[in-house]
Amino acid sequence: MGTAAALEKLVPVLLAFGGGVLLARRKTVPAEASKVFADYAFLFAVPCYLFGNIYKSDLGALFNWRAIGAYAAAAALAVLAIASASAARGLREPRDVALRVMAGVQVNTAYFAVPVFITVFGTAAPIFPVLLFQVCVLSLVVISIMELGRAAAGTGGPGQRLSRAVAASLATPVVLSCNAGILLNLLSVHLPDVVLDGAAFVGDSASPIALFALGLHLGGTGLDVRGTSREELALIAFKCLAFPLLAWVVCGVLFGVRGQWLTYLVLIAAMPTPQNLFVFAQRYEVGVDLSASLVIKSSVVSLLLLPVWLQTVAS
């Protein structure tokens, strides 16, 4: 894929994202409204899209276990790299390390990867297995560390707090919609066309609204580039450059993943830090300012680098 073709694919992404930035900067739409748009996308539109597409997918082709295993191996190496670097910097608090691991390894699927993949490839299906791995493995590990390292807040012991957090993570609309689509697909349950058409109608709005919400948020908060610390630069560089390169080497060279799946996995790894990082930071009162900065700045860097990754990996 050439540079011109890659840029053409990203025009809708830039239009929706840039429109949000512009309207927020001009105060035509209040930046605070980004939460409403984001909640609509995350709680309703994205789950509708995921459910309908997983239900209609060929699960045998969708769950490419070689590709999923390769991505999991790359993610495990990335976790070790960040944890080791954090320890070398003198970070000993498990929650601080877990937050940085999440910033460097987890990806923004619902708000960024899904709309980008829909725009570029016409489908977000390759994201589904990685999304489930991320929520059911990576997020649960981070939640476990956060809960067990938390001061005696809330009711119940560490085990009770951990079980509640795990249950809440698995009960998110995105995970529930994925699991429902997989279950009904496996059971060959026939759903009326009107249900699938309705899910598709709502799901089609997920991509532009999620990007518009992200643009509103950025337009309202601004971007303090001069105040970027060395640690922020290192984590952003790891997330947007080192992790996708690591995924390329591990998946392509070590596991022999080829063709479109290699492209999918590298691009997924190149997605920015998830907004959930900020949610986790607020909830557990650790690295709030750092997490907010990483979410915004990694989103901008990822957006700028997407044409490069598209041209390089898909060529």
Backbone as numpy.savetxt, mean C-alpha at the origin, in Angstrom:
# Nx Ny Nz CAx CAy CAz Cx Cy Cz
8.34 -0.75 -22.68 7.49 0.44 -22.68 8.38 1.68 -22.68
8.22 2.56 -23.68 9.03 3.75 -23.78 8.62 4.82 -22.79
9.45 5.87 -22.72 9.17 6.94 -21.77 7.85 7.63 -22.08
7.62 7.91 -23.38 6.38 8.58 -23.77 5.16 7.75 -23.42
5.25 6.44 -23.70 4.12 5.55 -23.40 3.88 5.48 -21.89
4.97 5.42 -21.12 4.83 5.36 -19.66 4.17 6.63 -19.13
4.60 7.77 -19.66 4.00 9.03 -19.22 2.54 9.13 -19.60
2.19 8.64 -20.81 0.80 8.65 -21.23 -0.07 7.82 -20.30
0.46 6.68 -19.86 -0.29 5.83 -18.94 -0.56 6.53 -17.61
0.35 7.44 -17.23 0.24 8.09 -15.93 -0.52 9.41 -15.96
-0.96 9.85 -17.14 -1.69 11.11 -17.24 -2.95 11.11 -16.36
-3.79 10.05 -16.40 -4.97 10.04 -15.52 -4.60 10.09 -14.03
-3.50 9.40 -13.68 -3.05 9.42 -12.28 -2.66 10.84 -11.87
-1.88 11.49 -12.71 -1.44 12.85 -12.41 -2.61 13.83 -12.40
-3.60 13.60 -13.27 -4.75 14.49 -13.34 -5.57 14.43 -12.05
-5.87 13.21 -11.59 -6.66 13.06 -10.37 -5.88 13.56 -9.15
-4.61 13.18 -9.06 -3.77 13.59 -7.94 -3.54 15.10 -7.96
-3.15 15.62 -9.14 -2.87 17.05 -9.25 -4.10 17.91 -9.04
-5.27 17.40 -9.47 -6.51 18.14 -9.25 -6.78 18.33 -7.76
-6.53 17.29 -6.98 -6.71 17.39 -5.53 -5.76 18.41 -4.92
-4.49 18.38 -5.35 -3.50 19.34 -4.84 -3.93 20.77 -5.16
-4.31 21.00 -6.42 -4.67 22.35 -6.87 -5.89 22.89 -6.13
-6.93 22.07 -6.02 -8.16 22.52 -5.38 -7.95 22.78 -3.88
-7.08 21.99 -3.25 -6.79 22.21 -1.84 -5.96 23.48 -1.65
-4.98 23.69 -2.53 -4.14 24.88 -2.43 -4.95 26.15 -2.65
-5.93 26.09 -3.56 -6.78 27.25 -3.84 -7.94 27.36 -2.85
-8.03 26.38 -1.95 -9.09 26.32 -0.95 -10.48 26.23 -1.56
-10.55 25.75 -2.80 -11.84 25.51 -3.43 -12.53 24.33 -2.75
-11.74 23.31 -2.44 -12.21 22.18 -1.65 -11.34 22.12 -0.41
-11.93 22.11 0.78 -11.09 22.09 2.00 -10.26 20.83 2.08
-9.01 20.98 2.49 -8.10 19.83 2.59 -8.62 18.80 3.58
-9.40 19.26 4.57 -9.94 18.33 5.57 -10.89 17.31 4.94
-11.44 17.67 3.76 -12.37 16.76 3.08 -11.65 15.52 2.55
-10.31 15.54 2.55 -9.58 14.38 2.05 -9.92 13.13 2.84
-10.20 13.29 4.13 -10.55 12.12 4.94 -11.87 11.51 4.49
-12.82 12.36 4.13 -14.11 11.85 3.66 -13.94 11.07 2.36
-13.19 11.65 1.41 -12.95 10.95 0.15 -12.16 9.67 0.38
-11.15 9.74 1.25 -10.33 8.57 1.52 -11.14 7.47 2.19
-12.01 7.86 3.12 -12.86 6.86 3.79 -13.81 6.19 2.80
-14.37 6.98 1.89 -15.24 6.40 0.87 -14.48 5.38 0.04
-13.26 5.74 -0.37 -12.47 4.83 -1.20 -12.08 3.57 -0.43
-11.58 3.77 0.79 -11.04 2.64 1.56 -12.16 1.74 2.10
-13.23 2.33 2.58 -14.28 1.55 3.24 -15.33 1.01 2.29
-15.43 1.58 1.09 -16.54 1.19 0.21 -16.10 0.89 -1.23
-15.49 1.87 -1.90 -15.20 1.71 -3.32 -14.14 0.64 -3.58
-13.02 0.69 -2.87 -11.97 -0.31 -3.06 -12.45 -1.72 -2.71
-13.14 -1.92 -1.57 -13.68 -3.26 -1.31 -14.62 -3.77 -2.40
-15.47 -2.88 -2.95 -16.36 -3.29 -4.04 -15.55 -3.73 -5.25
-14.51 -2.97 -5.57 -13.67 -3.33 -6.71 -12.98 -4.67 -6.48
-12.40 -4.84 -5.31 -11.67 -6.08 -5.01 -12.59 -7.28 -5.02
-13.76 -7.15 -4.40 -14.70 -8.27 -4.33 -15.12 -8.73 -5.73
-15.56 -7.79 -6.55 -16.04 -8.16 -7.88 -14.97 -8.78 -8.74
-13.78 -8.23 -8.68 -12.71 -8.73 -9.55 -12.16 -10.07 -9.06
-12.05 -10.26 -7.76 -11.58 -11.55 -7.25 -12.62 -12.63 -7.53
-13.89 -12.29 -7.35 -14.96 -13.26 -7.60 -14.92 -13.76 -9.05
-14.60 -12.88 -9.97 -14.61 -13.25 -11.39 -13.25 -13.74 -11.89
-12.24 -13.75 -11.03 -10.89 -14.09 -11.47 -10.65 -15.60 -11.50
-9.65 -15.98 -12.28 -9.14 -17.34 -12.25 -8.13 -17.41 -11.11
-8.54 -17.99 -9.98 -7.68 -17.97 -8.80 -6.39 -18.74 -9.02
-6.43 -19.74 -9.88 -5.21 -20.49 -10.17 -4.15 -19.62 -10.80
-4.58 -18.70 -11.67 -3.65 -17.78 -12.31 -3.32 -16.60 -11.40
-4.31 -16.21 -10.58 -4.14 -15.06 -9.71 -3.13 -15.32 -8.61
-3.22 -16.51 -7.97 -2.30 -16.84 -6.89 -1.13 -17.64 -7.44
-0.21 -16.90 -8.04 1.02 -17.49 -8.55 1.96 -17.66 -7.36
2.04 -18.91 -6.87 2.74 -19.14 -5.61 4.24 -18.89 -5.71
4.82 -19.11 -6.88 6.25 -18.78 -7.05 6.46 -17.28 -6.89
5.57 -16.50 -7.52 5.70 -15.05 -7.44 5.44 -14.55 -6.03
4.41 -15.09 -5.37 4.09 -14.66 -4.02 5.22 -15.03 -3.06
5.75 -16.24 -3.19 6.86 -16.66 -2.34 8.10 -15.81 -2.56
8.34 -15.44 -3.82 9.49 -14.60 -4.13 9.34 -13.22 -3.50
8.15 -12.66 -3.59 7.91 -11.34 -2.99 8.05 -11.42 -1.47
7.53 -12.50 -0.87 7.65 -12.67 0.58 9.11 -12.76 1.00
9.93 -13.45 0.20 11.36 -13.56 0.51 12.04 -12.20 0.41
11.69 -11.42 -0.61 12.26 -10.08 -0.76 11.85 -9.20 0.42
10.59 -9.31 0.84 10.11 -8.52 1.97 10.83 -8.91 3.25
11.08 -10.21 3.44 11.79 -10.68 4.63 13.20 -10.12 4.68
13.89 -10.11 3.54 15.23 -9.55 3.49 15.21 -8.04 3.77
14.18 -7.37 3.26 14.05 -5.93 3.51 13.82 -5.66 4.99
13.00 -6.49 5.63 12.76 -6.34 7.07 14.06 -6.48 7.85
14.85 -7.50 7.51 16.13 -7.72 8.19 17.07 -6.54 7.98
17.09 -6.00 6.76 17.98 -4.88 6.45 17.62 -3.65 7.28
16.33 -3.33 7.37 15.92 -2.15 8.12 16.12 -2.35 9.61
15.79 -3.55 10.09 15.98 -3.83 11.52 17.46 -3.74 11.89
18.32 -4.25 11.04 19.76 -4.19 11.30 20.27 -2.75 11.27
19.80 -1.98 10.29 20.21 -0.58 10.20 19.72 0.21 11.42
18.50 -0.08 11.88 17.96 0.60 13.06 18.78 0.27 14.29
19.15 -1.00 14.43 19.97 -1.41 15.57 21.34 -0.74 15.53
21.90 -0.62 14.31 23.20 0.02 14.17 23.15 1.50 14.55
21.97 2.12 14.39 21.80 3.53 14.78 21.50 3.69 16.25
21.40 2.57 16.96 21.18 2.65 18.40 19.73 2.58 18.83
18.82 2.28 17.87 17.41 2.16 18.24 17.19 0.81 18.92
16.68 0.84 20.12 16.47 -0.40 20.88 14.99 -0.64 21.18
14.16 0.41 21.10 12.74 0.26 21.38 12.08 -0.52 20.22
11.49 -1.69 20.51 10.89 -2.51 19.44 9.85 -1.77 18.61
9.08 -0.88 19.24 8.04 -0.16 18.50 8.65 0.80 17.49
9.77 1.43 17.85 10.44 2.33 16.91 10.96 1.56 15.70
11.52 0.39 15.95 12.03 -0.44 14.86 10.88 -0.93 13.98
9.79 -1.37 14.62 8.64 -1.87 13.87 8.05 -0.79 12.97
8.01 0.45 13.46 7.48 1.56 12.67 8.34 1.79 11.43
9.64 1.71 11.58 10.53 1.92 10.44 10.49 0.75 9.46
10.30 -0.45 9.98 10.12 -1.60 9.09 8.87 -1.43 8.25
7.79 -1.00 8.88 6.55 -0.79 8.15 6.72 0.30 7.10
7.46 1.35 7.43 7.67 2.45 6.49 8.46 2.01 5.26
9.41 1.10 5.45 10.28 0.71 4.35 9.84 -0.49 3.55
8.92 -1.31 4.13 8.57 -2.56 3.47 7.12 -2.62 3.02
6.20 -2.12 3.84 4.80 -2.17 3.44 4.52 -1.12 2.36
3.51 -1.40 1.54 3.21 -0.51 0.42 1.78 0.00 0.52
1.56 1.16 -0.06 0.24 1.77 -0.09 -0.58 1.12 -1.20
-1.35 0.10 -0.83 -2.10 -0.66 -1.83 -3.41 0.02 -2.20
-4.27 0.25 -1.21 -5.62 0.72 -1.49 -5.64 2.12 -2.11
-4.82 3.03 -1.60 -4.87 4.42 -2.05 -3.94 4.71 -3.22
-2.98 3.86 -3.49 -1.98 4.18 -4.52 -1.82 3.06 -5.54
-1.50 1.85 -5.07 -1.24 0.76 -6.00 -2.46 0.38 -6.82
-3.63 0.29 -6.17 -4.85 -0.09 -6.90 -5.16 0.89 -8.02
-5.25 2.21 -7.73 -5.53 3.13 -8.84 -4.46 3.15 -9.92
-3.19 3.04 -9.54 -2.12 3.03 -10.54 -2.21 1.80 -11.43
-2.42 0.63 -10.83 -2.51 -0.60 -11.62 -3.73 -0.60 -12.53
-4.85 -0.08 -12.04 -6.04 0.00 -12.89 -5.76 0.89 -14.09
-5.09 2.00 -13.85 -4.81 2.94 -14.93 -3.80 2.38 -15.92
-2.73 1.76 -15.42 -1.65 1.31 -16.29 -1.94 -0.04 -16.94
-2.47 -1.00 -16.16 -2.66 -2.35 -16.67 -4.12 -2.71 -16.93
-5.04 -1.86 -16.50 -6.45 -2.16 -16.68 -7.01 -3.10 -15.63
-6.20 -3.52 -14.67 -6.63 -4.41 -13.60 -5.71 -4.27 -12.41
-6.29 -4.47 -11.22 -5.48 -4.47 -10.00 -5.37 -5.87 -9.42
-5.76 -6.88 -10.20 -5.77 -8.26 -9.71 -4.43 -8.73 -9.15
-3.28 -8.39 -9.77 -2.00 -8.87 -9.22 -1.70 -8.36 -7.81
-2.41 -7.31 -7.39 -2.16 -6.75 -6.07 -2.81 -7.60 -4.99
-3.88 -8.33 -5.31 -4.67 -9.02 -4.30 -3.83 -9.96 -3.43
-3.03 -10.87 -4.02 -2.25 -11.77 -3.17 -1.26 -11.03 -2.27
-0.62 -9.99 -2.82 0.33 -9.22 -2.02 -0.39 -8.46 -0.91
-1.59 -7.96 -1.22 -2.39 -7.26 -0.22 -2.72 -8.18 0.95
-3.14 -9.40 0.65 -3.46 -10.36 1.72 -2.21 -10.71 2.53
-1.08 -10.90 1.84 0.18 -11.19 2.54 0.56 -10.03 3.46
0.38 -8.83 2.96 0.77 -7.65 3.72 -0.10 -7.49 4.96
-1.41 -7.67 4.79 -2.33 -7.47 5.92 -2.24 -8.62 6.91
-2.22 -9.85 6.38 -2.30 -11.02 7.25 -0.96 -11.44 7.84
0.16 -10.91 7.30 1.47 -11.28 7.84 2.21 -10.04 8.35
2.56 -9.14 7.45 3.38 -7.99 7.84 2.68 -7.10 8.86
1.41 -6.76 8.58 0.69 -5.88 9.50 0.50 -6.53 10.86
0.22 -7.83 10.86 0.00 -8.51 12.12 1.28 -8.56 12.96
2.42 -8.68 12.30 3.69 -8.66 13.04 3.90 -7.28 13.67
3.66 -6.24 12.88 3.82 -4.88 13.40 2.85 -4.62 14.55
1.59 -5.03 14.37 0.59 -4.83 15.41 1.00 -5.57 16.69
1.49 -6.78 16.52 1.91 -7.57 17.68 3.00 -6.85 18.47
4.00 -6.34 17.75 5.10 -5.63 18.43 4.59 -4.37 19.10
3.72 -3.63 18.39 3.18 -2.40 18.96 2.36 -2.68 20.21
1.50 -3.69 20.14 0.64 -4.00 21.27 1.43 -4.52 22.47
2.37 -5.41 22.21 3.13 -6.00 23.31 4.10 -5.00 23.92
4.52 -4.00 23.14 5.44 -3.00 23.66 4.74 -1.78 24.22
3.42 -1.79 24.11 2.64 -0.65 24.58 2.60 -0.63 26.10
2.58 0.57 26.65 2.43 0.69 28.10 1.05 0.18 28.49
0.85 -0.08 29.74 -0.40 -0.70 30.19 -1.58 0.21 29.94
-1.87 0.40 28.65 -3.01 1.22 28.25 -4.13 0.30 27.81
-5.33 0.77 27.96 -6.45 -0.04 27.55 -6.74 -1.09 28.61
-7.74 -1.90 28.34 -8.15 -2.92 29.31 -7.60 -4.26 28.89
-7.41 -5.12 29.90 -6.93 -6.46 29.62 -5.42 -6.51 29.54
-4.90 -7.73 29.52 -3.47 -7.94 29.42 -2.98 -7.85 27.99
-1.67 -8.05 27.79 -1.10 -7.99 26.44 -1.76 -8.95 25.47
-2.08 -10.16 25.94 -2.70 -11.14 25.05 -4.06 -10.69 24.57
-4.86 -10.10 25.47 -6.18 -9.63 25.08 -6.10 -8.46 24.12
-5.17 -7.52 24.41 -5.01 -6.38 23.51 -4.55 -6.83 22.14
-3.64 -7.81 22.12 -3.13 -8.31 20.86 -4.22 -9.00 20.05
-5.02 -9.82 20.71 -6.08 -10.54 20.00 -7.11 -9.57 19.43
-7.42 -8.51 20.19 -8.37 -7.51 19.68 -7.80 -6.79 18.46
-6.51 -6.46 18.52 -5.89 -5.76 17.39 -5.84 -6.65 16.15
-5.50 -7.93 16.34 -5.45 -8.85 15.21 -6.83 -9.02 14.60
-7.85 -9.18 15.46 -9.21 -9.33 14.96 -9.65 -8.09 14.19
-9.30 -6.91 14.70 -9.67 -5.67 14.01 -8.99 -5.56 12.66
-7.72 -5.99 12.58 -6.99 -5.94 11.32 -7.62 -6.86 10.27
-7.99 -8.05 10.69 -8.58 -9.02 9.76 -10.01 -8.65 9.38
-10.64 -7.76 10.17 -12.03 -7.40 9.90 -12.16 -6.12 9.09
-11.06 -5.59 8.56 -11.14 -4.39 7.73 -11.89 -4.71 6.44
-12.62 -3.73 5.88 -13.41 -4.00 4.67 -12.59 -4.55 3.50
-11.34 -4.09 3.36 -10.51 -4.56 2.26 -10.23 -6.06 2.38
-9.87 -6.49 3.59 -9.58 -7.91 3.80 -10.85 -8.75 3.69
-11.93 -8.27 4.27 -13.19 -9.01 4.21 -13.67 -9.18 2.77
-13.54 -8.13 1.96 -13.99 -8.23 0.57 -13.13 -9.21 -0.21
-11.82 -9.22 0.03 -10.94 -10.18 -0.63 -11.31 -11.61 -0.25
-11.49 -11.85 1.04 -11.81 -13.19 1.50 -13.19 -13.64 1.02
-14.15 -12.72 0.99 -15.49 -13.06 0.49 -15.43 -13.42 -0.99
-14.68 -12.65 -1.77 -14.55 -12.95 -3.19 -13.90 -14.29 -3.44
-12.85 -14.60 -2.66 -12.17 -15.89 -2.80 -13.11 -17.03 -2.42
-13.83 -16.90 -1.30 -14.72 -17.97 -0.83 -15.83 -18.25 -1.83
-16.51 -17.21 -2.30 -17.61 -17.41 -3.25 -17.11 -17.94 -4.58
-15.89 -17.54 -4.96 -15.28 -18.07 -6.19 -15.02 -19.55 -6.05
-14.42 -19.96 -4.93 -14.09 -21.37 -4.72 -15.34 -22.24 -4.62
-16.40 -21.68 -4.02 -17.64 -22.44 -3.86 -18.53 -22.38 -5.10
-18.08 -21.63 -6.11 -18.85 -21.48 -7.36 -20.26 -20.98 -7.11
-20.40 -20.06 -6.16 -21.70 -19.46 -5.86 -22.06 -18.48 -6.96
-23.25 -18.63 -7.51 -23.67 -17.73 -8.59 -24.26 -16.45 -8.00
-23.71 -15.32 -8.39 -24.24 -14.03 -7.97 -24.95 -13.36 -9.14
-26.10 -12.75 -8.90 -26.82 -12.07 -9.99 -25.96 -11.00 -10.65
-26.18 -10.80 -11.93 -25.41 -9.78 -12.65 -25.59 -8.40 -12.05
-26.79 -8.13 -11.51 -27.05 -6.80 -10.96 -26.12 -6.52 -9.76
-25.79 -7.56 -9.00 -24.87 -7.38 -7.86 -23.47 -7.06 -8.36
-23.01 -7.84 -9.34 -21.66 -7.62 -9.88 -21.57 -6.30 -10.62
-22.63 -5.92 -11.34 -22.63 -4.64 -12.04 -22.59 -3.48 -11.04
-23.32 -3.64 -9.93 -23.30 -2.60 -8.90 -21.93 -2.46 -8.27
-21.30 -3.60 -7.98 -19.95 -3.57 -7.40 -18.96 -2.94 -8.37
-19.11 -3.25 -9.66 -18.22 -2.67 -10.66 -18.43 -1.17 -10.79
-19.69 -0.74 -10.74 -20.01 0.68 -10.85 -19.35 1.48 -9.72
-19.50 0.98 -8.49 -18.89 1.66 -7.34 -17.37 1.51 -7.39
-16.90 0.32 -7.72 -15.47 0.06 -7.75 -14.71 0.92 -8.74
-15.37 1.27 -9.84 -14.70 2.10 -10.85 -14.36 3.50 -10.31
-15.04 3.91 -9.26 -14.75 5.23 -8.69 -13.59 5.21 -7.71
-13.11 4.01 -7.34 -12.07 3.90 -6.32 -10.78 4.59 -6.76
-10.37 4.35 -8.00 -9.09 4.86 -8.46 -9.00 6.38 -8.44
-9.89 7.10 -9.15 -9.76 8.56 -9.16 -10.00 9.20 -7.81
-10.92 8.66 -7.02 -11.23 9.29 -5.73 -10.10 9.09 -4.74
-9.47 7.91 -4.74 -8.35 7.67 -3.84 -7.19 8.61 -4.16
-6.90 8.78 -5.44 -5.81 9.69 -5.83 -6.17 11.14 -5.55
-7.43 11.49 -5.76 -7.89 12.84 -5.48 -7.76 13.15 -3.99
-8.11 12.17 -3.14 -8.00 12.34 -1.69 -6.55 12.55 -1.27
-5.65 11.78 -1.88 -4.23 11.92 -1.57 -3.72 13.30 -1.99
-4.19 13.78 -3.14 -3.81 15.11 -3.59 -4.33 16.20 -2.67
-5.58 16.06 -2.21 -6.13 17.03 -1.26 -5.30 17.08 0.02
-4.93 15.90 0.49 -4.14 15.84 1.73 -2.80 16.54 1.55
-2.13 16.26 0.45 -0.83 16.88 0.20 -0.98 18.38 0.00
-2.02 18.79 -0.75 -2.23 20.22 -0.97 -2.49 20.99 0.30
-3.11 20.33 1.27 -3.42 21.00 2.53 -2.25 21.04 3.49
-1.47 19.97 3.54 -0.36 19.91 4.50 0.91 20.54 3.98
1.06 20.58 2.66 2.28 21.11 2.08 3.42 20.10 2.15
4.56 20.50 1.63 5.70 19.59 1.58 6.96 20.35 1.98
7.45 20.07 3.20 8.65 20.73 3.71 9.88 19.91 3.31
10.40 20.23 2.14 11.55 19.48 1.63 12.82 19.82 2.40
12.98 21.08 2.76 14.21 21.50 3.44 14.34 20.87 4.82
13.21 20.55 5.43 13.26 19.99 6.77 13.41 18.48 6.80
13.68 17.87 5.65 13.82 16.42 5.59 15.11 15.97 6.28
14.97 15.06 7.24 16.14 14.57 7.97 16.86 13.48 7.17
18.06 13.16 7.62 18.81 12.09 6.96 18.11 10.74 7.08
17.49 10.52 8.24 16.77 9.26 8.42 15.59 9.17 7.45
14.87 10.26 7.28 13.76 10.28 6.33 14.26 10.00 4.91
15.36 10.65 4.53 15.93 10.43 3.20 16.31 8.97 3.01
16.91 8.37 4.05 17.33 6.98 3.95 16.14 6.04 3.80
15.08 6.27 4.58 13.90 5.41 4.50 13.16 5.58 3.18
13.08 6.81 2.70 12.42 7.06 1.41 13.22 6.41 0.27
14.55 6.54 0.34 15.40 5.93 -0.69 15.26 4.41 -0.66
15.18 3.85 0.54 15.02 2.39 0.65 13.68 1.97 0.08
12.62 2.70 0.44 11.27 2.32 0.00 11.11 2.46 -1.49
11.59 3.55 -2.05 11.31 3.87 -3.46 12.37 3.35 -4.43
13.56 3.00 -3.92 14.64 2.53 -4.80 15.17 1.16 -4.41
15.61 1.04 -3.15 16.28 -0.20 -2.74 15.32 -1.39 -2.70
14.13 -1.21 -2.14 13.19 -2.33 -2.04 12.74 -2.84 -3.40
12.35 -1.97 -4.35 12.01 -2.50 -5.68 13.19 -3.16 -6.38
14.40 -2.63 -6.20 15.57 -3.27 -6.78 15.81 -4.64 -6.14
15.63 -4.72 -4.83 15.77 -5.99 -4.13 14.72 -6.99 -4.62
13.48 -6.52 -4.81 12.42 -7.39 -5.33 12.77 -7.87 -6.73
13.35 -7.00 -7.54 13.73 -7.37 -8.90 14.77 -8.49 -8.88
15.78 -8.34 -8.02 16.85 -9.34 -7.95 16.34 -10.66 -7.37
15.64 -10.58 -6.23 15.18 -11.80 -5.56 14.16 -12.54 -6.43
13.17 -11.80 -6.92 12.10 -12.44 -7.72 12.61 -12.92 -9.07
13.38 -12.08 -9.75 13.81 -12.42 -11.10 14.99 -13.36 -11.17
16.00 -13.12 -10.33 17.23 -13.90 -10.40 17.15 -15.16 -9.55
16.76 -15.00 -8.28 16.77 -16.14 -7.36 15.58 -17.07 -7.56
14.40 -16.51 -7.84 13.20 -17.34 -7.96 12.77 -17.57 -9.40
13.40 -16.91 -10.34 13.10 -17.14 -11.74 11.73 -16.66 -12.19
11.18 -15.64 -11.52 9.91 -15.07 -11.95 10.16 -14.25 -13.21
9.33 -14.44 -14.22 9.54 -13.78 -15.50 8.26 -13.09 -15.97
8.40 -12.30 -17.03 7.25 -11.72 -17.71 6.51 -10.69 -16.88
5.19 -10.68 -17.05 4.38 -9.65 -16.41 4.43 -9.73 -14.88
4.53 -10.94 -14.34 4.55 -11.04 -12.88 5.76 -10.35 -12.28
6.90 -10.42 -12.95 8.08 -9.71 -12.46 7.83 -8.20 -12.48
7.22 -7.72 -13.55 6.86 -6.30 -13.64 5.92 -5.90 -12.52
4.89 -6.73 -12.29 3.92 -6.44 -11.24 4.61 -6.32 -9.87
5.44 -7.31 -9.54 6.04 -7.36 -8.21 6.99 -6.19 -7.97
7.77 -5.83 -8.97 8.70 -4.70 -8.82 7.93 -3.40 -8.64
6.87 -3.23 -9.43 6.08 -2.00 -9.32 5.34 -1.93 -7.99
4.85 -3.08 -7.50 4.21 -3.09 -6.18 5.21 -2.67 -5.11
6.43 -3.21 -5.18 7.46 -2.85 -4.21 7.82 -1.37 -4.29
7.64 -0.77 -5.46 7.99 0.64 -5.66 6.89 1.59 -5.19
5.76 1.06 -4.75 4.69 1.91 -4.25 5.13 2.57 -2.93
4.52 3.71 -2.58 4.98 4.46 -1.40 4.57 3.82 -0.07
5.06 4.42 0.99 4.72 4.01 2.35 3.21 4.17 2.57
2.55 3.20 3.22 1.09 3.27 3.36 0.64 4.32 4.36
-0.56 4.84 4.15 -1.12 5.82 5.08 -1.38 5.20 6.45
-1.52 3.88 6.50 -1.72 3.21 7.78 -0.55 3.43 8.74
0.62 3.76 8.19 1.77 4.04 9.05 1.44 5.19 10.00
0.82 6.23 9.46 0.45 7.39 10.28 -0.63 7.01 11.29
-1.59 6.16 10.85 -2.65 5.71 11.74 -2.06 4.92 12.92
-1.13 4.01 12.61 -0.48 3.21 13.64 0.32 4.11 14.59
1.04 5.07 14.02 1.88 5.96 14.82 1.04 6.75 15.81
-0.12 7.25 15.34 -1.00 8.00 16.23 -1.57 7.10 17.32
-2.00 5.91 16.93 -2.64 5.00 17.89 -1.66 4.58 18.99
-0.42 4.29 18.60 0.54 3.77 19.57 1.52 4.83 20.07
1.30 6.10 19.63 2.08 7.24 20.13 3.57 7.03 19.95
3.97 6.73 18.74 5.38 6.53 18.43 5.69 7.08 17.04
6.65 7.98 16.92 7.09 8.50 15.62 6.01 9.14 14.78
5.12 9.93 15.39 3.99 10.51 14.65 4.47 11.46 13.55
5.35 12.40 13.90 5.84 13.37 12.91 6.63 12.68 11.79
7.46 11.72 12.19 8.24 10.98 11.19 7.33 10.24 10.23
6.31 9.58 10.74 5.42 8.80 9.89 4.64 9.69 8.93
4.15 10.82 9.40 3.40 11.74 8.53 4.28 12.23 7.39
5.52 12.58 7.71 6.44 13.06 6.68 6.75 11.97 5.66
6.97 10.75 6.13 7.32 9.65 5.23 6.17 9.31 4.28
4.95 9.32 4.78 3.80 9.00 3.94 3.69 9.99 2.78
3.79 11.27 3.10 3.63 12.31 2.07 4.80 12.31 1.10
6.02 12.32 1.61 7.19 12.46 0.75 7.44 11.21 -0.09
7.21 10.04 0.48 7.40 8.82 -0.32 6.36 8.74 -1.43
5.16 9.28 -1.19 4.11 9.29 -2.23 4.55 10.15 -3.41
5.11 11.30 -3.11 5.58 12.19 -4.18 6.74 11.56 -4.95
7.71 11.00 -4.22 8.87 10.39 -4.88 8.43 9.19 -5.72
7.54 8.37 -5.19 7.06 7.21 -5.95 6.35 7.63 -7.23
5.56 8.67 -7.13 4.84 9.17 -8.31 5.83 9.66 -9.37
6.89 10.33 -8.93 7.89 10.84 -9.87 8.70 9.70 -10.51
8.92 8.62 -9.76 9.74 7.52 -10.25 8.94 6.48 -11.06
7.62 6.55 -11.01 6.82 5.53 -11.71 7.14 5.43 -13.20
7.28 6.54 -13.92 7.64 6.40 -15.34 8.96 5.68 -15.55
9.93 5.90 -14.64 11.24 5.25 -14.74 11.09 3.74 -14.55
10.34 3.34 -13.51 10.14 1.91 -13.25 9.36 1.25 -14.38
8.36 1.95 -14.88 7.56 1.39 -15.98 8.41 1.15 -17.22
9.25 2.13 -17.53 10.11 2.00 -18.71 11.17 0.92 -18.51
11.73 0.86 -17.31 12.84 -0.06 -17.04 12.38 -1.50 -16.93
11.36 -1.75 -16.12 10.93 -3.10 -15.84 10.12 -3.70 -16.99
9.30 -2.89 -17.62 8.41 -3.41 -18.65 9.07 -3.45 -20.03
10.32 -3.01 -20.13 10.99 -2.98 -21.43 11.47 -4.35 -21.84
